[in-house]
């Protein structure tokens, strides 16, 4: 049985409508609303590309897991090898006499984008960087990073070291949700490690300077990859993750990410269309003490609605009925199917709002007789 939930339709018809497409200059992009689980925009998001220093997010994820499992602590000191000291590009200017703490290495990777710090972490956790890179790839697959292969810990250009924009976004989502106690490090704007390079102590993430609620994550740049950024920002009760890659310059990256941020937060508004506990439909019950059971959602329903939109959104309660008693409250009986123009349709579970006991012997016999009678009438009329 398909039951149309007209109560939602009347409300949504005045605030929902077509979504204006966003045309990004990035080679690849992925924008995701965390609060509602909605992909707002994607471009070449599944294409495996060189991620440059953005792949350091996987190194940090591995380090956060080691912290979570007690294999290291924030004050654990790790040795610096000659290989680490010889790393080129962005570094913490570590040498073999240093014994940086894990906390210093985290800050050095996030703020200073230290390639040397990544090698220290890799060797400290896995013995060699090669072994660590293999573990990164394996762990990434388990997290759902299907288009990611890691050859090193830093994102230094290497054949076969690739990630997709989608994978970078999913990894960022894991960092936000899996390690809230460590995620706060991504909002640091500077880290003057031992005052070794005071001019380079600032975080290169331009989102952190915009006053828009940004709290991470990581920039990246190599000649092959171009300029990229994985960022996240919170405004009100919405968190959005942004991934761009393949821009021609630092300035182009900063301008493009600001355009995307403004679009993501201004083009959409979030609305509660089903308050928690509200009955959205009633399903008929067979052989029960009551003839109907209310259908509701577990936590209500909130969706993103395109700003300045017109009619076009529909919501439909879909279930197979009648439902045979007994029915236990909280049992999934169907779906609320929400369709928004230019977006994938979403399915929210519909659950029984209350228990319905099975009828006694007399009630069940009466219900069966009524069911048979209705079938006979149907056969005659047809």
C-alpha positions as CSV (number, residue, x, y, z in Angstrom):
1,X,0.0,0.0,0.0
2,X,1.2,3.5,-0.8
3,X,-0.2,6.3,1.2
4,X,0.6,9.9,0.2
5,X,1.4,12.2,3.1
6,X,-0.3,15.4,2.0
7,X,0.4,17.2,5.3
8,X,4.0,17.6,4.4
9,X,3.2,18.5,0.8
10,X,1.2,21.6,1.7
11,X,4.1,22.8,3.9
12,X,6.9,22.1,1.5
13,X,5.3,23.5,-1.6
14,X,6.0,27.1,-0.7
15,X,9.6,26.7,0.3
16,X,11.1,24.0,-1.9
17,X,12.1,24.0,-5.6
18,X,14.9,23.6,-8.1
19,X,18.5,23.8,-6.9
20,X,20.7,26.2,-8.8
21,X,23.8,24.3,-10.1
22,X,27.2,25.5,-8.9
23,X,29.9,25.6,-11.5
24,X,33.2,25.2,-9.8
25,X,36.6,26.0,-11.4
26,X,38.2,23.1,-9.5
27,X,39.3,20.0,-11.3
28,X,37.4,17.9,-8.7
29,X,35.1,18.8,-5.9
30,X,32.7,17.4,-3.3
31,X,30.5,19.3,-0.9
32,X,28.6,17.5,1.8
33,X,26.1,18.6,4.4
34,X,26.9,16.5,7.5
35,X,23.8,17.4,9.5
36,X,21.4,16.0,6.9
37,X,23.7,13.6,5.1
38,X,23.2,15.4,1.8
39,X,25.7,15.7,-1.1
40,X,25.3,19.3,-2.2
41,X,27.7,19.3,-5.1
42,X,30.2,17.0,-6.8
43,X,32.5,17.2,-9.8
44,X,34.8,14.3,-10.8
45,X,34.4,13.3,-7.2
46,X,35.2,9.6,-7.8
47,X,38.3,10.3,-9.9
48,X,41.5,9.2,-8.2
49,X,43.9,12.2,-8.3
50,X,47.2,13.2,-6.6
51,X,46.1,14.6,-3.3
52,X,49.4,16.3,-2.2
53,X,49.4,17.1,1.5
54,X,45.7,16.5,1.9
55,X,46.6,12.8,2.2
56,X,48.2,13.7,5.5
57,X,44.7,13.5,6.9
58,X,45.1,9.7,6.6
59,X,48.4,9.8,8.5
60,X,46.6,11.8,11.2
61,X,43.7,9.3,11.3
62,X,46.2,6.5,11.9
63,X,47.9,8.5,14.6
64,X,44.6,9.3,16.3
65,X,43.7,5.7,16.3
66,X,47.0,4.8,18.0
67,X,46.2,7.4,20.6
68,X,42.7,6.1,21.1
69,X,44.1,2.5,21.5
70,X,46.7,3.6,24.0
71,X,49.7,2.7,21.8
72,X,51.0,6.2,22.2
73,X,50.1,9.2,24.3
74,X,50.2,12.9,23.5
75,X,53.4,13.2,25.5
76,X,55.1,10.2,23.9
77,X,58.4,11.2,22.3
78,X,59.4,9.7,18.9
79,X,62.9,9.6,17.3
80,X,63.8,11.5,14.2
81,X,65.6,9.5,11.5
82,X,67.9,10.8,8.8
83,X,65.3,10.1,6.3
84,X,62.8,12.3,8.1
85,X,65.4,15.1,8.5
86,X,66.1,15.0,4.7
87,X,62.5,15.4,3.7
88,X,62.0,18.4,1.3
89,X,59.0,20.7,1.0
90,X,57.2,21.9,4.1
91,X,58.8,20.7,7.2
92,X,59.2,21.3,11.0
93,X,63.0,21.5,10.5
94,X,63.5,18.4,12.6
95,X,66.9,16.8,13.0
96,X,68.3,13.6,14.5
97,X,68.8,15.2,17.9
98,X,65.1,16.0,18.3
99,X,62.5,13.9,20.2
100,X,59.2,15.7,19.4
101,X,56.1,14.7,21.3
102,X,53.1,13.2,19.5
103,X,51.2,16.4,20.2
104,X,54.0,18.5,18.6
105,X,53.9,16.2,15.6
106,X,50.1,16.5,15.3
107,X,50.4,20.3,15.3
108,X,53.4,20.2,13.0
109,X,51.5,18.1,10.4
110,X,48.3,20.2,10.6
111,X,49.7,23.7,10.9
112,X,53.1,23.4,9.3
113,X,52.3,20.5,6.9
114,X,55.5,18.9,8.0
115,X,56.7,16.2,5.7
116,X,59.4,15.3,8.2
117,X,56.8,15.0,10.9
118,X,54.8,12.5,8.8
119,X,57.9,10.3,8.4
120,X,58.5,10.4,12.1
121,X,54.9,9.3,12.8
122,X,55.1,6.5,10.2
123,X,58.4,5.1,11.5
124,X,57.3,5.5,15.1
125,X,54.1,3.5,14.6
126,X,55.1,1.0,11.9
127,X,58.9,0.8,11.8
128,X,59.2,2.0,8.2
129,X,57.3,4.5,6.0
130,X,56.6,1.8,3.4
131,X,54.9,-0.4,6.0
132,X,52.9,2.5,7.3
133,X,51.8,3.4,3.8
134,X,50.5,-0.1,3.2
135,X,48.6,0.1,6.4
136,X,47.2,3.4,5.4
137,X,45.8,1.9,2.2
138,X,44.4,-1.1,4.1
139,X,42.7,1.0,6.8
140,X,41.4,3.4,4.2
141,X,39.7,0.6,2.4
142,X,38.0,-0.4,5.6
143,X,36.8,3.2,6.0
144,X,35.2,3.2,2.6
145,X,38.0,5.0,0.7
146,X,37.7,3.0,-2.5
147,X,39.7,5.3,-4.7
148,X,42.7,5.9,-2.4
149,X,46.1,4.3,-2.5
150,X,49.0,5.6,-0.3
151,X,52.6,5.2,-1.2
152,X,54.0,7.4,1.5
153,X,52.8,9.2,4.7
154,X,53.2,12.8,3.5
155,X,51.6,13.1,0.1
156,X,55.0,13.8,-1.5
157,X,54.6,13.2,-5.3
158,X,54.9,9.5,-6.0
159,X,53.4,7.3,-8.7
160,X,50.3,5.6,-7.6
161,X,49.7,7.9,-4.6
162,X,46.1,9.0,-5.2
163,X,42.8,9.9,-3.5
164,X,39.4,11.0,-4.9
165,X,37.6,14.1,-3.7
166,X,34.9,11.8,-2.4
167,X,37.4,9.8,-0.3
168,X,38.9,13.0,1.1
169,X,35.5,14.1,2.2
170,X,34.6,10.7,3.7
171,X,37.9,10.7,5.6
172,X,37.2,14.2,6.9
173,X,33.8,13.0,8.1
174,X,35.4,10.2,10.0
175,X,37.9,12.6,11.6
176,X,35.1,14.8,12.7
177,X,32.9,12.0,14.1
178,X,35.5,9.5,15.3
179,X,37.9,11.7,17.1
180,X,36.2,14.9,18.4
181,X,38.8,15.2,21.2
182,X,41.6,15.5,18.6
183,X,39.7,17.2,15.8
184,X,40.1,20.6,17.7
185,X,43.8,20.6,16.6
186,X,42.6,21.4,13.0
187,X,41.4,24.8,14.0
188,X,44.9,25.9,15.2
189,X,46.0,29.0,13.2
190,X,49.7,28.9,14.2
191,X,52.4,26.7,15.7
192,X,55.8,28.3,16.3
193,X,57.6,25.0,16.9
194,X,60.8,25.8,18.9
195,X,60.8,29.1,17.0
196,X,62.7,27.4,14.1
197,X,60.8,29.0,11.3
198,X,58.8,31.9,12.8
199,X,57.8,33.2,9.3
200,X,56.2,29.8,8.5
201,X,54.3,29.2,11.7
202,X,50.9,30.0,10.3
203,X,48.2,27.6,9.0
204,X,47.8,27.9,5.3
205,X,44.0,27.1,5.4
206,X,42.3,30.3,4.2
207,X,39.0,29.2,5.6
208,X,40.2,29.7,9.2
209,X,40.6,33.5,8.5
210,X,37.1,34.1,7.1
211,X,35.1,34.1,10.4
212,X,32.6,31.6,9.0
213,X,32.8,28.9,11.7
214,X,35.6,27.0,9.9
215,X,37.5,24.5,12.1
216,X,39.7,22.5,9.7
217,X,41.1,20.7,7.8
218,X,44.0,20.6,5.4
219,X,45.5,22.3,2.3
220,X,47.6,20.6,-0.3
221,X,49.8,21.6,-3.3
222,X,52.2,20.1,-5.7
223,X,53.0,20.9,-9.3
224,X,51.2,17.8,-10.5
225,X,48.1,18.1,-8.2
226,X,47.7,21.8,-8.3
227,X,46.2,23.6,-5.2
228,X,43.6,21.8,-3.2
229,X,41.8,22.1,0.1
230,X,39.7,19.9,2.4
231,X,37.7,22.2,4.8
232,X,34.8,22.1,7.2
233,X,32.7,24.8,8.8
234,X,29.8,25.0,11.2
235,X,27.0,27.6,11.0
236,X,24.1,27.3,13.3
237,X,23.1,23.6,13.5
238,X,24.7,22.8,10.1
239,X,28.2,21.4,9.4
240,X,29.4,21.3,5.8
241,X,32.6,19.6,4.5
242,X,34.2,21.0,1.3
243,X,36.8,19.3,-1.0
244,X,38.4,21.0,-4.0
245,X,41.4,20.0,-5.9
246,X,43.3,21.0,-9.0
247,X,43.2,24.9,-8.8
248,X,46.0,26.8,-10.6
249,X,47.2,29.0,-7.7
250,X,46.9,29.7,-3.9
251,X,44.8,32.7,-4.6
252,X,42.4,30.8,-6.9
253,X,42.0,28.2,-4.2
254,X,41.2,30.8,-1.6
255,X,38.7,32.5,-3.8
256,X,37.0,29.3,-5.0
257,X,36.6,27.8,-1.5
258,X,35.0,31.1,-0.3
259,X,32.6,31.0,-3.2
260,X,31.7,27.4,-2.4
261,X,31.3,28.1,1.4
262,X,28.9,31.0,0.7
263,X,26.9,29.0,-1.8
264,X,26.6,26.0,0.5
265,X,25.3,28.0,3.5
266,X,23.3,30.6,1.6
267,X,21.7,28.5,-1.1
268,X,20.1,26.0,1.3
269,X,18.1,26.3,4.5
270,X,17.3,23.5,6.8
271,X,13.7,22.8,7.8
272,X,12.0,20.4,10.2
273,X,9.3,18.8,8.2
274,X,8.3,16.1,10.7
275,X,8.8,17.0,14.4
276,X,9.9,14.1,16.6
277,X,7.0,12.0,17.6
278,X,4.5,13.3,15.1
279,X,2.2,10.8,13.4
280,X,2.7,11.1,9.6
281,X,0.3,8.3,8.5
282,X,-1.9,5.5,9.8
283,X,-1.6,1.9,8.6
284,X,-4.5,-0.6,8.8
285,X,-4.0,-3.4,11.2
286,X,-5.4,-6.9,10.7
287,X,-6.5,-9.1,13.6
288,X,-5.5,-6.6,16.2
289,X,-7.2,-4.9,19.2
290,X,-7.2,-1.7,17.1
291,X,-7.8,-1.3,13.4
292,X,-5.0,1.1,12.8
293,X,-1.5,2.0,14.0
294,X,0.2,5.4,13.7
295,X,3.4,5.7,11.7
296,X,6.1,8.1,12.9
297,X,9.9,8.6,12.6
298,X,12.5,7.9,15.2
299,X,13.9,11.4,15.5
300,X,11.8,13.5,13.2
301,X,12.8,14.6,9.7
302,X,14.9,17.7,8.7
303,X,15.8,18.4,5.1
304,X,17.7,21.0,3.2
305,X,15.5,23.2,1.1
306,X,16.9,25.3,-1.8
307,X,16.6,29.0,-1.0
308,X,14.0,31.0,-3.0
309,X,12.5,27.8,-4.3
310,X,9.1,27.0,-5.6
311,X,6.9,24.0,-5.7
312,X,8.3,20.5,-6.4
313,X,9.1,18.6,-3.2
314,X,6.9,15.6,-2.3
315,X,6.9,13.3,0.6
316,X,5.1,9.9,0.5
317,X,4.5,7.3,3.3
318,X,5.1,3.9,1.7
319,X,4.2,0.6,3.5
320,X,2.8,-2.8,2.9
321,X,-0.6,-3.2,4.5
322,X,-2.6,-4.2,6.3
323,X,-0.1,-5.0,9.1
324,X,-0.8,-8.2,11.0
325,X,-1.0,-7.9,14.8
326,X,0.7,-8.0,17.2
327,X,2.7,-4.8,16.4
328,X,5.4,-3.6,18.7
329,X,6.2,0.1,19.0
330,X,9.4,1.1,17.2
331,X,9.1,-1.7,14.6
332,X,9.9,-0.5,11.1
333,X,6.8,-0.7,9.0
334,X,7.7,1.4,5.9
335,X,9.5,4.4,4.6
336,X,8.9,8.1,4.2
337,X,10.1,8.9,0.7
338,X,11.2,12.5,0.3
339,X,11.8,13.8,-3.2
340,X,13.5,17.2,-3.8
341,X,14.1,18.4,-7.4
342,X,17.7,17.9,-8.6
343,X,18.6,15.8,-5.6
344,X,18.5,12.1,-4.8
345,X,15.4,10.9,-3.2
346,X,15.8,10.0,0.5
347,X,14.2,7.3,2.5
348,X,13.4,7.8,6.2
349,X,12.2,4.7,8.2
350,X,8.6,4.8,9.4
351,X,8.1,3.0,12.7
352,X,5.0,2.0,14.7
353,X,4.1,4.7,17.1
354,X,2.5,2.3,19.6
355,X,1.9,-1.3,20.4
356,X,-1.2,-3.1,19.0
357,X,-2.0,-6.3,20.7
358,X,-3.4,-9.3,18.9
359,X,-7.1,-9.7,19.2
360,X,-8.6,-12.6,21.2
361,X,-10.0,-15.7,19.6
362,X,-13.4,-14.1,18.9
363,X,-11.8,-11.0,17.5
364,X,-9.5,-12.9,15.2
365,X,-12.4,-15.1,13.9
366,X,-14.4,-11.9,13.3
367,X,-11.5,-10.3,11.5
368,X,-10.9,-13.4,9.4
369,X,-14.6,-13.5,8.5
370,X,-14.6,-9.8,7.5
371,X,-11.5,-10.3,5.4
372,X,-13.1,-13.3,3.6
373,X,-16.3,-11.4,3.1
374,X,-14.5,-8.4,1.6
375,X,-12.7,-10.7,-0.8
376,X,-16.0,-12.3,-1.8
377,X,-17.6,-8.9,-2.5
378,X,-14.5,-7.9,-4.5
379,X,-14.8,-11.0,-6.6
380,X,-18.5,-10.4,-7.3
381,X,-18.0,-6.7,-8.2
382,X,-15.1,-7.5,-10.5
